[in-house]
Amino acid sequence: MKSCRIAFYAPMKAPDHPVPSGDRRIGRLLMDALGQIPGVTVDLACHLRSRDPSGAKAARFEALGRRAANALLRRYSAHPETRPDLWFTYHLYYKAPDWIGPRVAAALGIPYVVAEASLTSKHRTGAFAPASAAVAAALQGAAASLSLNPVDAAALARLVSGLKQVPLTPFLDLTPYRAAAAAREAARTDLAARVGLSPAEPWLLAVGMMRAGDKEASFRLLAEALRPLQDRPWSLLLVGDGPKRRDLEAAFAPFGNRVHWLGALPETALPPVYAACDWLVWPAINEAIGMALLEAQAAGLPVIAGATGAIPTLIAEGETGFLAPVGDVAAFTDRLRGALVTASAPFRMAALALTAAHHGLPAASARLAELLTDLGVR
């Protein structure tokens, strides 16, 4: 088996970016999964963020991308031991195209692989037309496209002829979540003491950044869905922070001391919180993948979520949780009402089994290793 060097790039947000997000998390996990393949070395090729919310800076980013590509090619020429055998770009779309990878891959004659790319026809004209065209061109030249979101995969199949698509199930390093699940009772006792919760009533948990847009909309839908259930016992724990927290505090104020604000928690502090609670509740407005939902199940926490993006592939309906039509307040209330009178223990066991079977780091590494072998680089 020959060794393989991979140049990794994330135009939306580098995996070592200081601001946490689901996007950064998936980038890190992809690097970890690739790095666990025997004989594979992964280098973070560039930190250039090409994210352009308005589409007005496409020419500037294209120029910066050309300069970055030329700098990389000079480096590889001067230090041939660092020359990659494959270029891997994670998450390119019309607001964050890859201006670097296609140039480097073409110049070196190596495969260009993308993961979690998206493309729509509506941006062929208008402010985002140049960036959208760059995404389309990158996909046309890609040796393979890995899709964690089946919705994006379906769109690519319609818009990019001949693209080799490889489904990749969302995944995690399950180790800290398994440890938390094994210590659930201790975590529950600790959280009850710290926050002031009654172990006799269901604990609901929502995890998300409190920013404008879809995240705020999800929190607000949750507040609305809980209103008809105030005659039932439950406590809600909210994990997250951001510029919209004050507005969201007002939205949840009618529930009084039923709602507990835990603020932003580091990644390492989340598994015991997941394990201690009874249900993760997240409306998931316009959610693409929903890593928090996968994390919850990995810690044995069943999920109630909006059915959008990759989420229906993560939750076994009626076994590890419940799905509601995304954006449907009444349906979400119905799922919550049912969960509040349903024992969560069988769901917890099913969630642990599901994630162990399909969503661990070894399974993702094996899938990526197959692709590298198919492409002839290892």
Beta strands, then each sheet from edge to edge (+ up, - down):
strand 1: 4-9
strand 2: 40-44
strand 3: 86-90
strand 4: 112-115
strand 5: 144-147
strand 6: 165-167
strand 7: 203-207
strand 8: 235-239
strand 9: 259-263
strand 10: 279-282
strand 11: 303-307
strand 12: 321-325
sheet 1: 2+ 1+ 3+ 4+ 5+ 6+
sheet 2: 9+ 8+ 7+ 10+ 11+ 12+
end
